[in-house]
Amino acid sequence: MKFEQLINNLQKTYKIEVISAAVPCEIIDIKMLDPDDNQTRSSILYFGYDTQKPEKLPVHCILASGRKTINVSTGHNLAIIDPAAFSSVFNASSDLIKSTQGNGFYQYYREVADQVQNVDALIDLASQSFGASLILCDRDFRILSCSTQIPVTDELWKRNIKQGYCDYEFIAQVRELKSVQMMHAGTNPVEVTCKSSPFRKFASRIYCSDTWIGFVLLIEGDTSYKISHPEMLQLLASVLGEAIMQYAPNLLYQTNEYHSFLYNLLIGAPPETLPDLYLKLSFPERMQVAFVKDQNGRQNPDEAKVIKRCMEILSDCHAIVHMDGAVIIGSAGKLTDSRRLMSVLGKTGNVKLGISRPFTDVKTVKCAMEEAVEAYETGCVIAPEKSTYQFDQYGIYAMFRKVAAYDDAERYLHPAVRDLMTPECGDGELLLETLRVYLQSNCNIKESAHTLHMHRNSVTYRLHKIEEMCRIDLNDMETCFRLRISFMLLRIRAMENESGRA
């Protein structure tokens, strides 16, 4: 119900003076004004007294006041009533809003969808009308969107949102819920609260052209559920189905049995729990996984184009959307033909890819995907100028990245390196650089001198000084190996820091 419509109905019984009626947006609830609350919502009608002196009036407001006029800026709806009629007008307004609530909610969501033409924005704005968090998932529990105006505070779902999908163990637990097992086709909301999270949750299925494509999840936060919330959620699910078809058809990407099988493996589903139908699927004898992601800073890269391109050049590959990128499974060797692959994928944007080691058992595809992701993430830090990273080449750096990430990573450094890094060592910086170059040059004095633009005798002098100061023997292979590992850790940590600042 709109403000002007509500006032017209109230004026049939009560004396109400309209100060401003400039905002046409829908009112779906009523609430008492709290002067200390700066998070008022444009879908709520607030009642209060002018003596409360709020710093900023809500979009819709009815004040009890003895004054005939009140100054109000544009962009607000404001009406004045007699303080003696406050309770009566409040109750009458509540009844009027509830009587038209169903149609009002649907019309409100529909108007928002047509205005923003974006599913993410619709989810965000709708969450404000609930006063609670909303999450949009597909039927495989992949996270498609979530509210940011009222962010998710449930730690479990925060983790799910961060990784972009739900783990198999969690999905299995949800499917064991009696309410989910008894859930009938349709958009009627059901409670899906599970023991993994203390927050109450309701879910409503979303349909596009009678096809179930996912669900919208309402998570109770600081504000408890209201009686109207299930109906609101059901209406929102209907509007989301229409909005997805009209404004986000890419979310309707239908997976075949190959995609469904691979996706379940990627999220950790044990192969023995999957239907026997999957046993008939055929895969190459030797496979590799490539993880492809856009570098332009978009949260959702155009995976559809990536997948289409992959299908065009790799006849026996399978590609699915996962972890904010595209995961490609194909014959070993074809994915490592990076020049050919990037010549096609490069046309979709600024993409980079990590490639796993070859494997033969499709059941190990999750491990291969983790290798591809690690190669991608590590390569972007170690060699950002490149576009393709193979785990065989970057796996060792990925391992040291994990060590370098610890706050106390310096305890893994060789004592000699730590000694040269201390402020007490006056020439430590020069000696450290000489040692690094010497080890990088495979302990070759001549090559080290050329790199450092020094005389060979000067390099030899510095190395002897290092041996004396740090009490080490640079002719010992084990010592040199540990020193090289230390420099590798320092390099990775420095590049991680630089990448973080960028």
ZANU-103419 format. One record per residue (C-alpha): chain; residue number from 1; x, z, y. Coordinates in nm, 2 decimals. Layout:
% ZANU-103419
NODE unit pos     c1     c3     c2
NODE    A NUM      X      Z      Y
...
This chain:
% ZANU-103419
NODE unit pos     c1     c3     c2
NODE    A   1   0.00   0.00   0.00
NODE    A   2   0.13  -0.09   0.34
NODE    A   3   0.14   0.16   0.63
NODE    A   4  -0.12  -0.02   0.85
NODE    A   5  -0.36  -0.05   0.55
NODE    A   6  -0.32   0.32   0.48
NODE    A   7  -0.38   0.42   0.84
NODE    A   8  -0.69   0.20   0.87
NODE    A   9  -0.84   0.38   0.57
NODE    A  10  -0.75   0.73   0.70
NODE    A  11  -0.89   0.65   1.05
NODE    A  12  -1.24   0.62   0.89
NODE    A  13  -1.23   1.00   0.85
NODE    A  14  -0.95   1.14   1.06
NODE    A  15  -0.83   1.11   1.41
NODE    A  16  -0.49   0.94   1.39
NODE    A  17  -0.29   0.79   1.68
NODE    A  18  -0.05   0.50   1.58
NODE    A  19   0.27   0.51   1.78
NODE    A  20   0.44   0.22   1.60
NODE    A  21   0.35  -0.01   1.30
NODE    A  22   0.63  -0.26   1.29
NODE    A  23   0.75  -0.24   0.93
NODE    A  24   0.54  -0.43   0.67
NODE    A  25   0.72  -0.30   0.35
NODE    A  26   0.52  -0.13   0.07
NODE    A  27   0.46   0.24   0.04
NODE    A  28   0.47   0.37  -0.32
NODE    A  29   0.50   0.74  -0.28
NODE    A  30   0.45   1.04  -0.04
NODE    A  31   0.68   1.33   0.04
NODE    A  32   0.73   1.61   0.28
NODE    A  33   0.99   1.55   0.55
NODE    A  34   1.32   1.74   0.52
NODE    A  35   1.53   1.73   0.84
NODE    A  36   1.85   1.79   0.65
NODE    A  37   1.79   1.50   0.41
NODE    A  38   1.96   1.19   0.55
NODE    A  39   1.88   0.98   0.23
NODE    A  40   1.52   0.89   0.31
NODE    A  41   1.38   0.58   0.14
NODE    A  42   1.19   0.29   0.29
NODE    A  43   0.93   0.30   0.01
NODE    A  44   0.82   0.66   0.08
NODE    A  45   0.58   0.79   0.34
NODE    A  46   0.70   1.12   0.49
NODE    A  47   0.49   1.39   0.64
NODE    A  48   0.62   1.65   0.88
NODE    A  49   0.59   1.84   1.21
NODE    A  50   0.74   1.72   1.54
NODE    A  51   0.88   2.08   1.57
NODE    A  52   1.12   2.00   1.28
NODE    A  53   1.30   1.77   1.52
NODE    A  54   1.46   1.54   1.26
NODE    A  55   1.77   1.36   1.39
NODE    A  56   1.65   1.03   1.24
NODE    A  57   1.29   0.94   1.15
NODE    A  58   1.22   0.77   0.82
NODE    A  59   1.08   0.42   0.81
NODE    A  60   0.73   0.55   0.74
NODE    A  61   0.63   0.88   0.90
NODE    A  62   0.32   1.08   0.99
NODE    A  63   0.39   1.38   1.22
NODE    A  64   0.17   1.66   1.31
NODE    A  65   0.20   1.70   1.69
NODE    A  66   0.02   1.83   1.99
NODE    A  67   0.19   1.56   2.20
NODE    A  68   0.01   1.24   2.27
NODE    A  69   0.33   1.02   2.27
NODE    A  70   0.66   1.03   2.09
NODE    A  71   0.95   0.80   2.16
NODE    A  72   1.05   0.60   1.85
NODE    A  73   1.29   0.31   1.81
NODE    A  74   1.19  -0.02   1.67
NODE    A  75   1.19  -0.06   1.29
NODE    A  76   0.98   0.25   1.22
NODE    A  77   0.61   0.32   1.13
NODE    A  78   0.49   0.64   1.30
NODE    A  79   0.15   0.80   1.35
NODE    A  80   0.05   1.13   1.50
NODE    A  81  -0.22   1.37   1.37
NODE    A  82  -0.36   1.70   1.47
NODE    A  83  -0.16   1.99   1.31
NODE    A  84  -0.49   2.14   1.19
NODE    A  85  -0.56   1.83   0.98
NODE    A  86  -0.22   1.82   0.82
NODE    A  87  -0.32   1.93   0.47
NODE    A  88  -0.63   1.71   0.46
NODE    A  89  -0.45   1.40   0.58
NODE    A  90  -0.16   1.46   0.34
NODE    A  91  -0.40   1.49   0.04
NODE    A  92  -0.61   1.19   0.14
NODE    A  93  -0.29   0.98   0.18
NODE    A  94  -0.17   1.08  -0.16
NODE    A  95  -0.51   0.99  -0.32
NODE    A  96  -0.51   0.65  -0.14
NODE    A  97  -0.16   0.56  -0.25
NODE    A  98  -0.23   0.67  -0.61
NODE    A  99  -0.55   0.46  -0.63
NODE    A 100  -0.36   0.14  -0.55
NODE    A 101  -0.03   0.24  -0.71
NODE    A 102  -0.02  -0.01  -1.00
NODE    A 103  -0.09  -0.32  -0.79
NODE    A 104   0.12  -0.18  -0.51
NODE    A 105   0.43  -0.13  -0.73
NODE    A 106   0.41  -0.47  -0.88
NODE    A 107   0.36  -0.64  -0.55
NODE    A 108   0.64  -0.44  -0.40
NODE    A 109   0.89  -0.53  -0.68
NODE    A 110   0.77  -0.89  -0.67
NODE    A 111   0.83  -0.92  -0.29
NODE    A 112   1.17  -0.75  -0.33
NODE    A 113   1.27  -1.00  -0.60
NODE    A 114   1.16  -1.30  -0.39
NODE    A 115   1.34  -1.16  -0.09
NODE    A 116   1.68  -1.08  -0.25
NODE    A 117   1.67  -1.35  -0.52
NODE    A 118   1.93  -1.15  -0.71
NODE    A 119   1.88  -0.93  -1.01
NODE    A 120   2.16  -0.68  -0.91
NODE    A 121   1.99  -0.62  -0.57
NODE    A 122   1.65  -0.59  -0.73
NODE    A 123   1.78  -0.32  -0.97
NODE    A 124   1.94  -0.14  -0.68
NODE    A 125   1.64  -0.14  -0.45
NODE    A 126   1.40  -0.05  -0.73
NODE    A 127   1.61   0.26  -0.82
NODE    A 128   1.53   0.39  -0.47
NODE    A 129   1.16   0.39  -0.55
NODE    A 130   1.22   0.60  -0.86
NODE    A 131   1.48   0.82  -0.70
NODE    A 132   1.68   0.78  -1.02
NODE    A 133   1.94   0.55  -1.18
NODE    A 134   1.85   0.22  -1.35
NODE    A 135   2.05   0.01  -1.60
NODE    A 136   1.97  -0.34  -1.72
NODE    A 137   2.10  -0.42  -2.07
NODE    A 138   2.05  -0.71  -2.31
NODE    A 139   1.92  -0.66  -2.66
NODE    A 140   2.27  -0.60  -2.79
NODE    A 141   2.33  -0.32  -2.54
NODE    A 142   2.56  -0.52  -2.31
NODE    A 143   2.54  -0.39  -1.96
NODE    A 144   2.41  -0.66  -1.73
NODE    A 145   2.35  -0.46  -1.41
NODE    A 146   2.32  -0.10  -1.28
NODE    A 147   2.21   0.07  -0.96
NODE    A 148   2.47   0.16  -0.70
NODE    A 149   2.24   0.31  -0.43
NODE    A 150   2.16   0.58  -0.68
NODE    A 151   2.46   0.56  -0.91
NODE    A 152   2.46   0.67  -1.27
NODE    A 153   2.59   1.02  -1.31
NODE    A 154   2.55   1.05  -1.69
NODE    A 155   2.91   1.05  -1.82
NODE    A 156   2.82   0.86  -2.13
NODE    A 157   2.66   0.58  -1.95
NODE    A 158   2.93   0.58  -1.68
NODE    A 159   3.17   0.50  -1.96
NODE    A 160   2.94   0.24  -2.10
NODE    A 161   2.91   0.07  -1.76
NODE    A 162   3.29   0.08  -1.71
NODE    A 163   3.35  -0.10  -2.03
NODE    A 164   3.05  -0.33  -2.00
NODE    A 165   2.89  -0.25  -2.33
NODE    A 166   2.79   0.04  -2.57
NODE    A 167   3.00   0.14  -2.87
NODE    A 168   2.85   0.07  -3.21
NODE    A 169   2.84   0.45  -3.29
NODE    A 170   2.62   0.51  -2.99
NODE    A 171   2.39   0.21  -3.06
NODE    A 172   2.35   0.33  -3.42
NODE    A 173   2.25   0.67  -3.30
NODE    A 174   1.99   0.53  -3.06
NODE    A 175   1.84   0.31  -3.33
NODE    A 176   1.79   0.63  -3.54
NODE    A 177   1.56   0.78  -3.28
NODE    A 178   1.20   0.80  -3.40
NODE    A 179   1.07   0.68  -3.07
NODE    A 180   1.28   0.36  -3.09
NODE    A 181   1.19   0.30  -3.46
NODE    A 182   0.82   0.32  -3.37
NODE    A 183   0.86   0.11  -3.05
NODE    A 184   0.61  -0.18  -3.06
NODE    A 185   0.65  -0.52  -2.90
NODE    A 186   0.56  -0.51  -2.54
NODE    A 187   0.68  -0.34  -2.22
NODE    A 188   0.53   0.00  -2.28
NODE    A 189   0.81   0.25  -2.19
NODE    A 190   0.94   0.50  -2.46
NODE    A 191   1.16   0.80  -2.42
NODE    A 192   1.51   0.73  -2.56
NODE    A 193   1.68   1.06  -2.49
NODE    A 194   1.95   1.13  -2.75
NODE    A 195   2.18   1.42  -2.83
NODE    A 196   2.49   1.24  -2.69
NODE    A 197   2.36   1.29  -2.33
NODE    A 198   2.16   1.57  -2.17
NODE    A 199   1.98   1.34  -1.93
NODE    A 200   1.62   1.22  -2.01
NODE    A 201   1.58   0.85  -2.04
NODE    A 202   1.30   0.60  -2.06
NODE    A 203   1.33   0.23  -2.16
NODE    A 204   1.10  -0.06  -2.12
NODE    A 205   1.16  -0.40  -2.29
NODE    A 206   1.20  -0.71  -2.08
NODE    A 207   1.05  -1.05  -2.19
NODE    A 208   1.11  -1.40  -2.07
NODE    A 209   0.86  -1.65  -2.19
NODE    A 210   0.75  -1.41  -2.47
NODE    A 211   1.11  -1.37  -2.59
NODE    A 212   1.26  -1.02  -2.59
NODE    A 213   1.59  -1.05  -2.40
NODE    A 214   1.68  -0.69  -2.32
NODE    A 215   1.55  -0.37  -2.16
NODE    A 216   1.56  -0.17  -1.84
NODE    A 217   1.67   0.20  -1.87
NODE    A 218   1.56   0.48  -1.63
NODE    A 219   1.79   0.78  -1.63
NODE    A 220   1.67   1.11  -1.49
NODE    A 221   1.91   1.26  -1.24
NODE    A 222   1.87   1.53  -0.98
NODE    A 223   1.50   1.44  -0.94
NODE    A 224   1.27   1.50  -1.23
NODE    A 225   1.04   1.23  -1.37
NODE    A 226   0.70   1.18  -1.21
NODE    A 227   0.38   1.10  -1.39
NODE    A 228   0.39   0.76  -1.22
NODE    A 229   0.74   0.66  -1.34
NODE    A 230   0.64   0.51  -1.68
NODE    A 231   0.39   0.28  -1.52
NODE    A 232   0.64   0.19  -1.25
NODE    A 233   0.91   0.11  -1.51
NODE    A 234   0.67  -0.11  -1.71
NODE    A 235   0.58  -0.31  -1.39
NODE    A 236   0.95  -0.34  -1.30
NODE    A 237   1.02  -0.47  -1.65
NODE    A 238   0.76  -0.74  -1.60
NODE    A 239   0.90  -0.84  -1.26
NODE    A 240   1.26  -0.84  -1.40
NODE    A 241   1.16  -1.09  -1.67
NODE    A 242   1.02  -1.32  -1.40
NODE    A 243   1.32  -1.27  -1.17
NODE    A 244   1.57  -1.34  -1.45
NODE    A 245   1.40  -1.67  -1.54
NODE    A 246   1.38  -1.77  -1.18
NODE    A 247   1.70  -1.64  -1.02
NODE    A 248   1.95  -1.55  -1.30
NODE    A 249   1.89  -1.79  -1.60
NODE    A 250   2.25  -1.74  -1.70
NODE    A 251   2.15  -1.40  -1.83
NODE    A 252   1.94  -1.58  -2.09
NODE    A 253   2.24  -1.70  -2.28
NODE    A 254   2.12  -1.70  -2.64
NODE    A 255   2.37  -1.61  -2.91
NODE    A 256   2.36  -1.77  -3.25
NODE    A 257   2.45  -1.60  -3.57
NODE    A 258   2.82  -1.65  -3.51
NODE    A 259   2.81  -1.49  -3.17
NODE    A 260   2.59  -1.20  -3.30
NODE    A 261   2.83  -1.14  -3.59
NODE    A 262   3.14  -1.15  -3.37
NODE    A 263   2.99  -0.93  -3.10
NODE    A 264   2.90  -0.66  -3.35
NODE    A 265   3.25  -0.67  -3.48
NODE    A 266   3.40  -0.65  -3.13
NODE    A 267   3.20  -0.33  -3.05
NODE    A 268   3.32  -0.16  -3.37
NODE    A 269   3.03  -0.22  -3.61
NODE    A 270   3.16  -0.18  -3.97
NODE    A 271   3.13  -0.52  -4.15
NODE    A 272   2.95  -0.36  -4.44
NODE    A 273   2.66  -0.26  -4.21
NODE    A 274   2.60  -0.62  -4.10
NODE    A 275   2.34  -0.84  -4.28
NODE    A 276   2.44  -1.05  -4.58
NODE    A 277   2.35  -1.36  -4.39
NODE    A 278   2.69  -1.33  -4.21
NODE    A 279   2.87  -1.37  -4.54
NODE    A 280   2.78  -1.74  -4.53
NODE    A 281   2.96  -1.79  -4.20
NODE    A 282   3.29  -1.99  -4.21
NODE    A 283   3.59  -1.93  -4.00
NODE    A 284   3.94  -2.10  -3.99
NODE    A 285   4.20  -1.97  -4.23
NODE    A 286   4.43  -1.86  -3.95
NODE    A 287   4.27  -1.75  -3.62
NODE    A 288   4.37  -1.62  -3.28
NODE    A 289   4.17  -1.46  -3.00
NODE    A 290   4.20  -1.55  -2.63
NODE    A 291   4.07  -1.33  -2.36
NODE    A 292   3.98  -1.52  -2.04
NODE    A 293   3.91  -1.37  -1.70
NODE    A 294   3.86  -1.50  -1.35
NODE    A 295   4.11  -1.37  -1.09
NODE    A 296   3.90  -1.42  -0.77
NODE    A 297   3.78  -1.06  -0.77
NODE    A 298   3.43  -1.14  -0.89
NODE    A 299   3.27  -0.87  -1.10
NODE    A 300   3.10  -1.13  -1.32
NODE    A 301   3.31  -1.44  -1.35
NODE    A 302   3.14  -1.77  -1.44
NODE    A 303   3.18  -1.71  -1.81
NODE    A 304   2.92  -1.98  -1.89
NODE    A 305   3.15  -2.25  -1.75
NODE    A 306   3.44  -2.10  -1.94
NODE    A 307   3.25  -2.10  -2.26
NODE    A 308   3.12  -2.46  -2.21
NODE    A 309   3.48  -2.58  -2.14
NODE    A 310   3.61  -2.41  -2.45
NODE    A 311   3.35  -2.57  -2.67
NODE    A 312   3.44  -2.91  -2.53
NODE    A 313   3.80  -2.89  -2.62
NODE    A 314   3.80  -2.66  -2.93
NODE    A 315   3.56  -2.79  -3.18
NODE    A 316   3.58  -2.49  -3.42
NODE    A 317   3.60  -2.21  -3.17
NODE    A 318   3.34  -1.95  -3.08
NODE    A 319   3.32  -1.79  -2.74
NODE    A 320   3.12  -1.49  -2.61
NODE    A 321   3.09  -1.29  -2.30
NODE    A 322   3.26  -0.95  -2.33
NODE    A 323   3.43  -0.70  -2.11
NODE    A 324   3.37  -0.89  -1.78
NODE    A 325   3.53  -1.20  -1.93
NODE    A 326   3.51  -1.45  -2.22
NODE    A 327   3.65  -1.38  -2.57
NODE    A 328   3.74  -1.70  -2.76
NODE    A 329   3.80  -1.70  -3.13
NODE    A 330   3.96  -2.02  -3.27
NODE    A 331   4.22  -2.18  -3.49
NODE    A 332   4.57  -2.04  -3.46
NODE    A 333   4.79  -2.29  -3.27
NODE    A 334   4.51  -2.45  -3.07
NODE    A 335   4.47  -2.15  -2.84
NODE    A 336   4.85  -2.13  -2.78
NODE    A 337   4.84  -2.49  -2.66
NODE    A 338   4.82  -2.33  -2.31
NODE    A 339   4.89  -2.65  -2.12
NODE    A 340   4.59  -2.82  -2.26
NODE    A 341   4.37  -2.52  -2.25
NODE    A 342   4.45  -2.43  -1.89
NODE    A 343   4.41  -2.79  -1.78
NODE    A 344   4.04  -2.75  -1.86
NODE    A 345   3.98  -2.38  -1.79
NODE    A 346   4.16  -2.41  -1.46
NODE    A 347   3.88  -2.62  -1.33
NODE    A 348   3.64  -2.33  -1.36
NODE    A 349   3.84  -2.11  -1.11
NODE    A 350   4.15  -1.90  -1.09
NODE    A 351   4.15  -1.79  -1.46
NODE    A 352   4.42  -1.63  -1.67
NODE    A 353   4.42  -1.56  -2.04
NODE    A 354   4.58  -1.33  -2.30
NODE    A 355   4.63  -1.45  -2.66
NODE    A 356   4.66  -1.24  -2.97
NODE    A 357   4.88  -1.28  -3.27
NODE    A 358   4.74  -1.50  -3.56
NODE    A 359   4.52  -1.33  -3.82
NODE    A 360   4.34  -1.43  -4.13
NODE    A 361   4.06  -1.18  -4.18
NODE    A 362   3.77  -1.21  -3.93
NODE    A 363   3.69  -0.84  -3.99
NODE    A 364   4.01  -0.76  -3.79
NODE    A 365   3.88  -0.96  -3.48
NODE    A 366   3.84  -0.64  -3.28
NODE    A 367   4.21  -0.55  -3.32
NODE    A 368   4.30  -0.91  -3.22
NODE    A 369   4.08  -0.89  -2.91
NODE    A 370   4.26  -0.57  -2.81
NODE    A 371   4.59  -0.75  -2.84
NODE    A 372   4.46  -1.04  -2.63
NODE    A 373   4.33  -0.80  -2.36
NODE    A 374   4.66  -0.60  -2.36
NODE    A 375   4.86  -0.92  -2.33
NODE    A 376   4.63  -1.03  -2.04
NODE    A 377   4.65  -0.70  -1.85
NODE    A 378   5.02  -0.65  -1.90
NODE    A 379   5.10  -1.01  -1.81
NODE    A 380   4.91  -0.99  -1.49
NODE    A 381   5.14  -0.70  -1.39
NODE    A 382   5.47  -0.82  -1.53
NODE    A 383   5.44  -1.19  -1.45
NODE    A 384   5.15  -1.25  -1.21
NODE    A 385   5.28  -1.60  -1.13
NODE    A 386   5.19  -1.71  -1.48
NODE    A 387   4.85  -1.79  -1.63
NODE    A 388   4.89  -1.75  -2.00
NODE    A 389   5.03  -1.44  -2.18
NODE    A 390   5.09  -1.41  -2.56
NODE    A 391   5.09  -1.07  -2.73
NODE    A 392   5.41  -1.17  -2.92
NODE    A 393   5.59  -1.19  -2.59
NODE    A 394   5.42  -0.91  -2.39
NODE    A 395   5.33  -0.67  -2.66
NODE    A 396   5.64  -0.46  -2.61
NODE    A 397   5.57  -0.44  -2.24
NODE    A 398   5.21  -0.33  -2.32
NODE    A 399   5.35  -0.05  -2.53
NODE    A 400   5.58   0.07  -2.25
NODE    A 401   5.29   0.04  -2.00
NODE    A 402   5.11   0.32  -2.19
NODE    A 403   5.42   0.54  -2.18
NODE    A 404   5.49   0.46  -1.81
NODE    A 405   5.13   0.56  -1.73
NODE    A 406   5.20   0.93  -1.81
NODE    A 407   5.27   1.15  -1.51
NODE    A 408   5.57   1.29  -1.69
NODE    A 409   5.70   0.95  -1.81
NODE    A 410   6.05   1.04  -1.66
NODE    A 411   6.11   1.27  -1.96
NODE    A 412   6.14   0.96  -2.18
NODE    A 413   6.43   0.82  -1.96
NODE    A 414   6.79   0.85  -2.08
NODE    A 415   6.96   1.15  -1.92
NODE    A 416   7.21   0.92  -1.76
NODE    A 417   6.94   0.73  -1.58
NODE    A 418   6.78   1.05  -1.46
NODE    A 419   7.12   1.18  -1.34
NODE    A 420   7.19   0.86  -1.14
NODE    A 421   6.84   0.88  -0.98
NODE    A 422   6.89   1.23  -0.84
NODE    A 423   6.97   1.27  -0.46
NODE    A 424   7.28   1.47  -0.55
NODE    A 425   7.44   1.16  -0.69
NODE    A 426   7.57   0.99  -0.37
NODE    A 427   7.64   0.65  -0.51
NODE    A 428   7.35   0.67  -0.76
NODE    A 429   7.16   0.38  -0.63
NODE    A 430   7.46   0.14  -0.65
NODE    A 431   7.57   0.27  -0.98
NODE    A 432   7.21   0.24  -1.12
NODE    A 433   7.19  -0.12  -1.01
NODE    A 434   7.53  -0.20  -1.16
NODE    A 435   7.43  -0.05  -1.49
NODE    A 436   7.09  -0.23  -1.50
NODE    A 437   7.26  -0.57  -1.44
NODE    A 438   7.53  -0.50  -1.69
NODE    A 439   7.27  -0.42  -1.96
NODE    A 440   7.05  -0.72  -1.86
NODE    A 441   7.36  -0.94  -1.89
NODE    A 442   7.41  -0.83  -2.25
NODE    A 443   7.70  -0.61  -2.15
NODE    A 444   7.90  -0.91  -2.02
NODE    A 445   8.14  -0.80  -1.74
NODE    A 446   8.19  -1.16  -1.60
NODE    A 447   7.82  -1.24  -1.59
NODE    A 448   7.75  -0.90  -1.43
NODE    A 449   8.01  -0.96  -1.16
NODE    A 450   7.86  -1.30  -1.08
NODE    A 451   7.51  -1.16  -1.05
NODE    A 452   7.62  -0.87  -0.83
NODE    A 453   7.86  -1.09  -0.62
NODE    A 454   8.15  -0.86  -0.70
NODE    A 455   8.49  -0.88  -0.85
NODE    A 456   8.52  -0.81  -1.22
NODE    A 457   8.75  -0.51  -1.16
NODE    A 458   8.49  -0.36  -0.92
NODE    A 459   8.22  -0.38  -1.19
NODE    A 460   8.46  -0.23  -1.45
NODE    A 461   8.55   0.05  -1.21
NODE    A 462   8.18   0.14  -1.15
NODE    A 463   8.10   0.13  -1.53
NODE    A 464   8.39   0.37  -1.60
NODE    A 465   8.26   0.60  -1.32
NODE    A 466   7.92   0.60  -1.48
NODE    A 467   8.07   0.69  -1.82
NODE    A 468   8.26   0.98  -1.67
NODE    A 469   7.98   1.11  -1.46
NODE    A 470   7.71   1.09  -1.72
NODE    A 471   7.94   1.15  -2.02
NODE    A 472   7.82   0.84  -2.22
NODE    A 473   7.99   0.56  -2.41
NODE    A 474   7.87   0.21  -2.30
NODE    A 475   8.04   0.06  -2.61
NODE    A 476   7.78   0.25  -2.82
NODE    A 477   7.49   0.02  -2.92
NODE    A 478   7.24   0.30  -2.96
NODE    A 479   7.32   0.43  -2.61
NODE    A 480   7.28   0.08  -2.45
NODE    A 481   6.95   0.04  -2.63
NODE    A 482   6.81   0.36  -2.50
NODE    A 483   6.93   0.28  -2.15
NODE    A 484   6.77  -0.06  -2.16
NODE    A 485   6.44   0.10  -2.27
NODE    A 486   6.47   0.34  -1.97
NODE    A 487   6.51   0.05  -1.72
NODE    A 488   6.22  -0.12  -1.88
NODE    A 489   6.00   0.18  -1.82
NODE    A 490   6.12   0.20  -1.46
NODE    A 491   6.04  -0.17  -1.40
NODE    A 492   5.69  -0.15  -1.54
NODE    A 493   5.61   0.17  -1.35
NODE    A 494   5.73   0.01  -1.02
NODE    A 495   5.53  -0.31  -1.08
NODE    A 496   5.22  -0.10  -1.17
NODE    A 497   5.25   0.09  -0.85
NODE    A 498   5.30  -0.24  -0.65
NODE    A 499   5.00  -0.39  -0.83
NODE    A 500   4.79  -0.09  -0.74
NODE    A 501   4.88  -0.10  -0.37
NODE    A 502   4.79  -0.47  -0.36
